[in-house]
Amino acid sequence: MPSVAHPRQPNVEILELREDYMTFILSKTDVSVANALRRIMIAEVPTMAIDLVEIEDNSSVLHDEFISHRLGLIPLSSHQMKKFHYTRDCSCQVNCENCSVEFSLNVSCMDDSARDVTSLDLISRSHDVQPVHNDEHSRGAQGILIVKLRRGQGIRVRAIAKKGTGKEHAKWSPVATVTFQYDPDVRLNDVRVMELTEQQKQDFVGSCPTKVYRYNEQPTPQHPSIEIEDAGKCMYCMECKKKADEMGKPDLVSVNQKNDRFIFTVETTGALRPEEVFLSALEILKLKLDFLHRQMQETQLS
């Protein structure tokens, strides 16, 4: 009889969550789903970014194209993406408030000391889309440097931000990096541990560069002389295995991977919070799977 495929029920366990950083464990699924989520978070979660720049005046040392490029790479808060259309889907002729946000930059230097022009000087016409270092939660931030001005120099710019995704240009990617690895399965052979001298135990613990193991000078039944402190820190360098082989005890430790558990690390640019990036990626993946399911049904019916 053919085997029956049972639907999986993936789980997510959040390990750490900060303003622009998150680590979580995705379990009860396989690497295809994990990699799909990673790629979607990098390339398909929409954000706002400056796409059109009109230089009205520029007497700084940087040429127009250089400044335009730097403006495009400034992260913009993109928490209200559902309010905006893609330009290609908007009914307007050029730009409107439903598909774009206008920014202005007008700075001159009248002092002998240099004047830093930063993202704090970039003025938005929309409260929903602001430079990341100029929102209400970051008043003490110094801003992202755009250009330095000397006495008598100035810059006046009009810029248009549009909705886009990272697969169009990296400036629209909401993340600086997204990585995942298999959840390590590290196990010690207690019998072999008892055969080691105290110096060998310390050498074995010290062989791990990420401090997966801990050495206890006064072991107890609950805390043996060598214990696994945090298996999640393992990066599969196998230095502990090499040290065990040098000691003549190749079965002292086993390092394997759990094929249905993945440790994700998400670091954002600040345009979105990491949990927003993850939830948007899940929604996009669901839409893709629904579309594929409908296409398969239509193909079978035809």
Disulfide bonds with the S-S distance in Angstrom:
none
